[in-house]
Amino acid sequence: MPGRTDSSAATDRPDTAAPAPGTPTTRTRPTGTAPTASTVRLPTHSEPGALARLRPARPPFARQLRRISPGRVLEIGCGDGDTLAGCAPGSVGIDHDPRSVARCRARGLTAYTADAFLASPHARLGAYDALLTAHVLEHLDDEQVEELLRAYVPYVRPGGGVLLITAQEAGHRAGPEPVRFTDFTLLRAFAEAAGLAVRRTYSHPLPRTAGRVLAANCFVLVAQVPRG
C-alpha cells in the first residue's frame, strides 16, 4: 500500500447510480475484535489559521449519501450522530468512544461501540445499502485502514455504495492530528485494495484549491461493492 501521496486530480461528474441488487454472493461473516481508530497522532507543525478553525467537529454528509443510495447506512466513526440523524430509518452508527455512542442513543439513534455491534442483531451481512466513514481513515495507518474496510464492507449489499471522506490541507492542520495526509490517490488505493469499484472522486464543498485554506473542504471518494 502506498504511503503519503499528493494528488489534485479529481472528477466532478454526476454520480454513477448503484444498480439494483442482484443475487447476493455468499460472504463469510467477519470474526474477532472489530477495528477501532488509532490513538497514534503526529505532532502539529503549524498553528491553524482563522479559516481552519471554522471546521465543524463532524460535518454532516447525509446529502452525499442520498446521492449514492437512499437506503440504510452503516456509519463508521459516527461521533455524536450528526450525519446519522439524517440517514434513512434502520441506519446504524459505530464509534470507538462509548460517550459518543451514548449521545447518539440519547438522540434516538441506533449506535454501538465496535465490539458491541458485532454482538448485536444489526450485524447482518448485506443488510446495509451504503457504508460511510468520514474523517476517520486519516487517523489510521495503512494496515488499520485495510482491516477496517475488510471488516465492514461485507455488511453492505452487493451493488451498494461506499463513501470515504478525509480532510484536505487546512482540515489536516486543524487537529486532532492525523497519522498522514490521505488524498484522492491514497483513498483510491485503499478502495481498490478492499475490492471496491471506484465510481467518482471529488472535492467538497468547494474545488480542490480551497482545501489549503478552508478546513471544511474534504476529499470524497464514491465506490461500489461488486455485485458478484
N, C-alpha and C positions, 0 to 999 in steps of 0.2 A: 504494500500500500504506500503511495507516495506521501512524503511529508508535506510541509507548507508549500503551497503553490499560489502564485498571484495571477489571476486571470480576470480581465474586464469584459471578456466575451459573454454576451447574454442575448437571448432572444426575447421578443415580446409579442409572439404570435398568439392567436387565440388558442385556448387550451384544447387539447385533443380529448374529446369526451370518452369516458370509460365505457366500453361495450357492455351489453347485458351479460350477466354472469352465465357461464356455460356449466357444464357438469364439473363439480369441484373435484380436484385431484386429491388423492389420499396423502395426507401430510401427518408427520409424527408430532405429537404434542411436545413442546419444549419441556424439559425437566430441569430440576436443580433450582438454584437460587437465581432469582431474576436480577439482571444487572441494574445498578444504580449509578447516579452521577459520580464522577471522580471528585475527590477532595483536593487533587493536585491543582495548584494555582501558580501562574507565573508572576513575577514582580511587575508592577506598573512602572514604565519608564517616562511617562509624561502625564501631566495633570489634564483631565478632560476640560474642554472649553465650555463656554456657556451653552452652546447648541448641544453638546454631548450630554449635558445634564438634563436636557429636555426628554431624554429617552424614558418612556414609561417602563415600569418594572416588568410587565408582561403584556405586550401589545396583543389585542385580540386578532385572531386570524380566521374567524368563522366565515367571513365572506369569501376568502380564498378557498376554504374547504368546500363551501357550497358550489363553487365553480367546477370542482372536480367530482363531487359526489354530494347529493342532498341527504344521504343516509347517516347511519350510526358511525360515530367517530371514536377511535381509541387514541387518547392523547397521552403521550409520554412526557412527563415533566409539566403537569397541568397547573402547578402553582396554586393560587387561590381560586382558580376556576373561571377567570375572566373570559377565556375563549370557550371553555367547556359549556358555559351558561348559554352560549348562542348556538350550540350544536343541536342536532336532532335528538328527540327522545330516544333513550336507550344508549346514548353515548356514555363513555366511561373514561375517567382520568386516572393516571398513575403518577405518583410523586414519591421521592425517597424521604421527604420530610413529613412526619406524622402530623405536624401542626398545620401544614398546608392541606393535607387530606381532611383534617377536622374542619377547617374553614370551608372547604368545598361542601362537605356534608351539611354544614350549618346553613348553606345556601340551597339545600335541597338537591344537590348534585350527587352523582354516584362516583366515588373516588376511593382508591386503595393505595397503600404502600405496595411496593413491587412484589414482595413475597405474599402479602395478603391477597393480591389479585390472583396469583396462581392457585390459591386455595378457594377462590370464590366461584359462584355459579356463572359469573360473567366471563370466565376464562375459557371460551369455546372457540376452537379453530374455525376460521372463516366466518365469524359472527359479525364482523365489522365491515363497513363499506369504505372506510378510509383510516389511515394512520397519520397522526401529526406529531412531530417533535420540533418545537421552536425554542431556539436559544439554549439548546442542550448539548448538541454534538461538539461545539467548540470547546466544551469543558471536559471532553473525554479524549483519551489517546486513541490511536488507530485501532488497537485491539479491543478496546471497550466499545467503540462505535460499531465495529463488526459484530461483537457479541450482542449489543442491544438490538440491532436490526435483525439479526438471526433469531433472537428470542421472540420479537413481537410481530414481525411481518406475517408469520403464519396465522395470526388472528384476523387478518384481512382477507376477505373473499377473493378468489381468482377474478381478475379484471378490476379489482378495487384500486383506489388511489392511495398514494403516499406523498405527504408534503413534508419536506425537510427545509428548515429555516435557520439561518445563522446570521450573526451580526457582521456588518461591514466595518470599515476602519474606526469611525467615531464611536460606534457601539462597542467595538472591541476594546477601546481605551476606557470606556465608561465603567467597567467592572460589574460584578466580580470578575477578576482577570481570567480570561480563557486560557486553556492549555496552549492553543495555537490558532492562527488565523485559518478559517475554514471557508474558502471561496467556492465559486462555481465548479472549478476543476476538481477540487477535493471532494465536494459534495457528489459530483457525478461519479467519481471513482468509488466512493462508498456505496452509492446506489447500485452501480453495476456489479460490485463485489457481492452484494446481497441478492443478486439475481433479478433486480428490478429493471424495467424498461423505462428509460428517461424520456419523458414527453415534452418537457419545457423547462427553461430556466429564465428567471427574470429578476430585476431589482425592484424592490417595493419599499415605500410608496412612490419614490422618485427615481429618476435614472441613476445609473451606477455612479456617476461622478459626485452625486450628492452625499454618498456614503462617507466621504472624507471629512465632512463637517456636520452631518445630520445623524445623530445617534440612533434614531428610529429606523433609518434605512437598513435593509437587510437583503441577503441573498435568499432566493426562493427556488427550490427545485421541486418539480412535479414529476412523479414517476407512477408506474402502474405495475401491479402484481400480475405476473404471467397467468394466462388462463389455463395452461395445461403443459 
